[in-house]
Each structure stands twice: as C-alpha cells, then as structure tokens.
Amino acid sequence: MISSHYRSTPYIRVFASHADVGGLVSQYVEQFDGRVAYEFDIERLGDVKVIGIESPSSGNVSVVVTDHFDALPAMLQRTRVLYEVESVAQTLAAVRKAGIAVLQEETPVPVGYQGRFELAGGYVIELAAFSPEGLRFRK
C-alpha cells in the first residue's frame, strides 16, 4: 500500500501570488492555529517559493508562490496534495507496483527530493523527502 510510506498527513496544495502570500500565511497561522514548517525558493523555476504551513486542527497546506502560474510545468499546476515520505524512490517503486503512472522520477530539490504520480482522473500527488542538508529549511 502506497500510504504506508507516508510520514505526514496531507499538505493540500494551494497557489498564491507574491502580493497575496503574506496575508494568506498570516491568516492561516493566526486563524487556524498554524505554524510555518518550512520555506524555500525553487530557483530553477524563477520566482517560485514554497511555504509549508502545519495546523493540527485544520490541516496542512503547501503554498506555491508565483506570479507566473501559467508558466509552471503542467504536472506542478495539477498537483493537489503533497506527502512527506522517508524515501521518494521507494515510494515510487510502490506506485509502479500498484500499476499507477509515475509523472516525475525522484528529482533533487532544495529540501531533498521530490517525485509525482497520477491517479485516475488526473489527480496528481507530490512526494517529498528531506535530506540532511534540506533540514535547514525546516522552521
């Protein structure tokens, strides 16, 4: 079962502009008992930043910050949820074993590694694993 590899509850993916992200983060932290868990830039995509907010009462969100949503890769635009895993490669092996389509192989990112797969109907799930070096982005 793929979910046996998950180390976190889901992070719902949301997108925000640079102008709106401060208000979004502030409101989620204040109104939903949240805390910023991590924050990093994805320089290869230009102005893209990712902010993870955790809330024990209201759930987690993974905010992708950009003013150029339409320029993002399609699989990133269609990602709806993220799970932290121990190993992206092992989780993707379980995905393949289940006969589910892998969209993104294990790929290095500032926090460690990510990968993506797609369920029926185009529901894209992102996987992320923090490397020892990537832990510096944890708050």
C-alpha positions as a printed Julia matrix, in Angstrom:
139×3 Matrix{Float64}:
  0.0    0.0     0.0
  1.43   3.36   -1.05
  0.19   5.2     2.03
  2.37   3.03    4.28
  5.29   5.13    3.02
  3.78   8.46    4.15
  5.43  10.24    7.09
  2.99  13.13    7.2
 -0.66  13.89    6.93
 -1.52  15.54    3.6
 -0.42  19.02    2.67
 -3.14  20.48    0.46
 -1.56  22.34   -2.45
 -2.56  25.95   -2.94
 -1.13  28.64   -5.2
 -0.7   32.3    -4.28
  0.79  35.39   -5.84
  3.67  37.21   -4.17
  1.24  40.03   -3.33
 -1.2   37.68   -1.58
  1.08  35.2     0.18
  1.83  37.34    3.24
 -1.86  37.71    4.04
 -2.58  34.05    3.33
  0.2   32.8     5.6
 -0.66  35.29    8.33
 -4.35  34.39    8.29
 -3.73  30.64    8.23
 -1.28  30.85   11.1
 -3.49  33.15   13.19
 -6.93  31.74   12.44
 -6.17  28.04   12.11
 -3.56  27.55   14.83
 -0.88  27.09   12.19
  2.86  27.42   12.05
  5.27  27.79    9.15
  7.06  24.45    8.98
  9.37  25.12    6.03
 10.11  27.69    3.35
 12.41  27.61    0.32
 12.89  29.0    -3.19
 12.93  26.91   -6.35
 15.42  28.97   -8.31
 15.24  26.85  -11.46
 11.6   27.96  -11.84
 12.33  31.67  -11.42
 10.23  33.47   -8.84
  8.78  30.32   -7.22
  8.79  29.85   -3.45
  7.23  27.03   -1.41
  5.9   27.54    2.1
  4.62  24.64    4.19
  2.16  25.51    6.94
  1.1   22.92    9.51
 -2.07  23.11   11.6
 -3.02  20.28   13.96
 -6.66  21.43   13.99
 -7.22  22.46   10.37
 -4.74  20.52    8.26
 -1.55  21.35    6.42
 -1.09  23.46    3.3
  1.78  23.66    0.85
  1.71  27.1    -0.74
  3.43  27.54   -4.1
  4.11  31.24   -4.53
  4.42  32.6    -8.06
  3.2   35.42  -10.23
  3.54  33.17  -13.29
  1.24  30.2   -12.64
  0.71  29.57  -16.36
  4.46  29.19  -16.89
  4.78  26.36  -14.34
  5.14  22.79  -15.64
  1.69  21.21  -16.14
  2.3   18.47  -13.55
  3.06  21.14  -10.94
 -0.08  23.09  -11.85
 -2.14  19.91  -11.44
 -0.62  18.82   -8.12
 -3.33  18.78   -5.45
 -1.67  17.21   -2.41
  1.81  16.51   -1.05
  3.02  13.84    1.35
  6.35  13.7     3.1
  7.93  10.27    2.77
 11.08   8.59    4.05
 12.24   7.73    0.52
 10.83   9.08   -2.74
 12.47   6.25   -4.71
 10.94   3.52   -2.52
  7.53   5.15   -2.6
  7.64   5.47   -6.39
  8.56   1.76   -6.58
  5.35   1.01   -4.64
  3.45   3.31   -7.01
  4.76   1.38  -10.03
  4.0   -1.95   -8.36
  0.4   -0.77   -7.93
  0.23  -0.02  -11.66
 -0.07   3.73  -11.16
  1.57   6.23  -13.52
  4.74   7.97  -12.33
  4.95  11.52  -13.69
  8.19  12.63  -12.06
 11.06  10.4   -11.06
 12.98  11.2    -7.89
 14.33  14.7    -8.53
 16.69  16.78   -6.37
 15.14  19.94   -4.91
 16.4   22.35   -2.23
 14.85  20.35    0.64
 15.99  16.96   -0.67
 13.97  15.04   -3.26
 10.55  15.05   -4.83
  8.56  12.9    -7.22
  4.99  12.79   -8.53
  2.42  10.25   -9.59
 -1.05  10.48  -11.06
 -4.22   8.7   -10.03
 -7.15   8.17  -12.37
 -8.86  11.37  -13.4
 -5.66  13.42  -13.36
 -5.25  13.67   -9.56
 -1.52  14.43   -9.11
  0.22  13.64   -5.83
  3.64  15.01   -4.92
  6.09  13.17   -2.69
  8.88  14.91   -0.8
 11.74  13.64    1.34
 14.01  15.92    3.34
 17.73  15.26    3.02
 20.03  16.0     5.96
 21.1   19.19    4.14
 17.47  20.07    3.35
 16.52  20.09    7.02
 17.94  23.64    7.2
 14.69  24.8     5.57
 12.64  23.47    8.49
 11.46  26.16   10.88
